[in-house]
Amino acid sequence: MARPEKEAIVAELKDKFSRAKAVILTDYRGLTVAEITELRRKMREAGLEFKEAKNTLTRIAVQDFVGSDLDSYLPGPTALAFAYEDPVAPAKILSEFAKTHKALEIKGGVLDNKVIGPEGVKALADLPPREVLVAQLLGVLQGPIRGLVTVLSGPQRNLVYVLDAIRKQKEEVA
């Protein structure tokens, strides 16, 4: 490949890494063309980008973002999954795909310009959907307020019980 072509690829990769919220690195050796096409289709449907890249050019491109921390995840052929909106989406799609296609290996990734290993990608894939996380957060935030309301309504409730007991006592006497 001529030098200007390599420089253009490095510039493109730098742009993608700068815009991406998450990048997942995979080793796709052993996948058939049909399987890679299926994976690309799933990625495209989710608004993600899946691109093969030469390791040397990837090393040069990520130097400004993560330094040489990514080098240990680059041996062998590498395909990159870029997520510009939802950082969890590529991890979920690739993990699901890897369960049915054993040839796909998740090498690691970059999340907010920090390198994560395969375990980090798996943890990211295991996160519940955003809506569930928001609901859980709201539940946690409502807990103390609910407790406060219960505590504050306690004296009123006790007053009602006392008044009811006095009423019953007067009815028994009468």
C-alpha positions in Angstrom: 0.0 0.0 0.0 1.4 3.4 -0.9 2.2 5.9 1.8 -0.6 8.4 1.1 -3.1 5.6 1.2 -1.8 4.5 4.6 -1.9 8.1 5.9 -5.5 8.4 4.8 -6.4 5.1 6.6 -4.7 6.3 9.8 -6.5 9.7 9.6 -9.8 7.8 9.1 -9.1 5.6 12.1 -8.1 8.5 14.2 -11.4 10.2 13.3 -13.4 7.1 14.2 -11.6 6.6 17.5 -12.1 10.3 18.4 -15.9 10.1 17.8 -16.5 6.6 19.2 -17.8 6.1 22.7 -16.6 2.5 22.5 -14.5 0.3 20.2 -14.4 -3.5 20.5 -11.5 -5.4 18.9 -12.2 -8.9 17.6 -10.3 -11.7 15.9 -12.5 -12.9 13.0 -10.3 -15.8 11.8 -12.3 -18.9 11.0 -15.5 -17.0 10.1 -16.9 -17.6 6.6 -17.8 -14.7 4.3 -21.5 -15.3 5.0 -21.0 -15.2 8.7 -19.0 -11.9 8.5 -21.7 -10.5 6.2 -24.4 -11.5 8.8 -22.3 -9.8 11.6 -21.9 -6.7 9.5 -25.7 -6.6 8.9 -26.4 -6.9 12.6 -23.9 -4.1 13.4 -25.4 -1.9 10.7 -28.9 -2.4 11.9 -27.8 -1.3 15.4 -26.1 1.8 14.0 -22.6 0.5 14.5 -19.6 0.2 12.2 -17.5 -2.9 11.7 -14.2 -2.5 10.0 -11.1 -4.6 9.4 -7.8 -2.7 9.9 -4.2 -3.5 9.8 -2.7 -3.7 13.3 0.2 -1.3 12.5 -2.1 1.4 11.2 -4.4 0.9 14.2 -1.4 1.2 16.6 -0.5 4.5 15.0 -4.1 5.8 15.0 -4.7 5.0 18.7 -1.4 6.5 19.9 -3.1 9.8 20.8 -6.0 8.1 22.6 -4.6 5.2 24.6 -0.9 5.1 23.9 0.6 1.7 23.6 -1.9 0.1 26.1 -3.7 -1.5 23.1 -0.7 -3.3 21.7 -1.2 -6.5 23.6 -4.7 -6.9 22.1 -3.6 -6.5 18.5 -1.8 -9.7 17.4 -3.5 -11.5 14.6 -6.2 -10.1 12.2 -8.3 -7.5 13.9 -11.7 -6.1 13.2 -13.0 -3.0 15.0 -16.6 -2.4 16.0 -17.2 1.3 16.5 -20.1 2.6 18.6 -20.9 6.3 18.3 -24.1 6.4 20.4 -24.6 3.4 22.7 -21.3 2.1 24.1 -22.9 -1.2 25.2 -24.4 -2.2 21.8 -21.3 -3.6 20.1 -20.4 -5.6 23.2 -23.9 -7.1 23.3 -24.0 -7.9 19.6 -20.5 -9.4 19.5 -21.0 -11.4 22.6 -24.2 -12.9 21.3 -22.6 -13.6 17.9 -19.6 -15.2 19.6 -21.9 -17.6 21.5 -23.2 -19.1 18.2 -20.0 -18.6 16.2 -17.1 -20.0 18.2 -14.5 -18.7 15.7 -15.2 -15.1 16.7 -12.9 -14.0 19.5 -13.4 -10.8 21.4 -9.9 -9.5 22.1 -10.6 -6.3 24.1 -11.8 -2.8 23.6 -11.6 0.9 24.3 -14.2 2.6 26.4 -14.0 6.3 26.9 -10.3 6.2 25.9 -9.5 3.5 28.4 -8.4 0.0 27.3 -10.5 -2.8 28.6 -9.8 -6.5 28.3 -12.2 -9.3 27.2 -13.6 -9.6 30.7 -14.5 -5.8 30.6 -16.2 -6.3 27.3 -18.2 -9.3 28.7 -19.2 -7.2 31.8 -20.3 -4.4 29.4 -22.3 -6.9 27.4 -24.0 -8.2 30.6 -25.3 -4.8 31.6 -29.1 -4.5 31.5 -30.7 -2.2 28.9 -30.6 1.5 29.6 -34.3 1.6 30.4 -33.9 -1.0 33.1 -30.9 0.9 34.6 -32.9 4.1 34.7 -35.8 2.3 36.4 -33.4 0.8 39.0 -31.9 4.2 39.7 -35.4 5.7 40.2 -36.2 2.9 42.6 -33.1 3.6 44.6 -33.8 7.3 44.7 -37.5 6.7 45.7 -36.5 4.4 48.6 -35.4 7.1 51.1 -38.3 9.4 50.2 -40.7 6.5 50.8 -39.1 5.8 54.1 -39.4 9.5 55.1 -43.0 9.5 54.3 -43.6 6.4 56.3 -41.8 7.8 59.3 -43.6 11.2 59.1 -47.0 9.5 58.8 -46.3 7.3 61.8 -47.5 9.7 64.6 -50.7 10.4 62.7 -51.3 6.7 62.3 -50.7 6.2 66.0 -53.1 9.0 66.9 -55.8 7.3 64.8 -55.1 4.0 66.6 -55.3 5.7 70.0 -58.6 7.5 69.1 -60.1 4.3 67.8 -59.1 2.5 71.0 -60.7 5.3 73.1 -63.9 5.0 71.0 -64.0 1.2 71.5 -63.4 1.6 75.2 -66.2 4.2 75.5 -68.6 1.9 73.5 -67.8 -1.0 75.9 -68.5 1.2 78.9 -71.7 2.5 77.5 
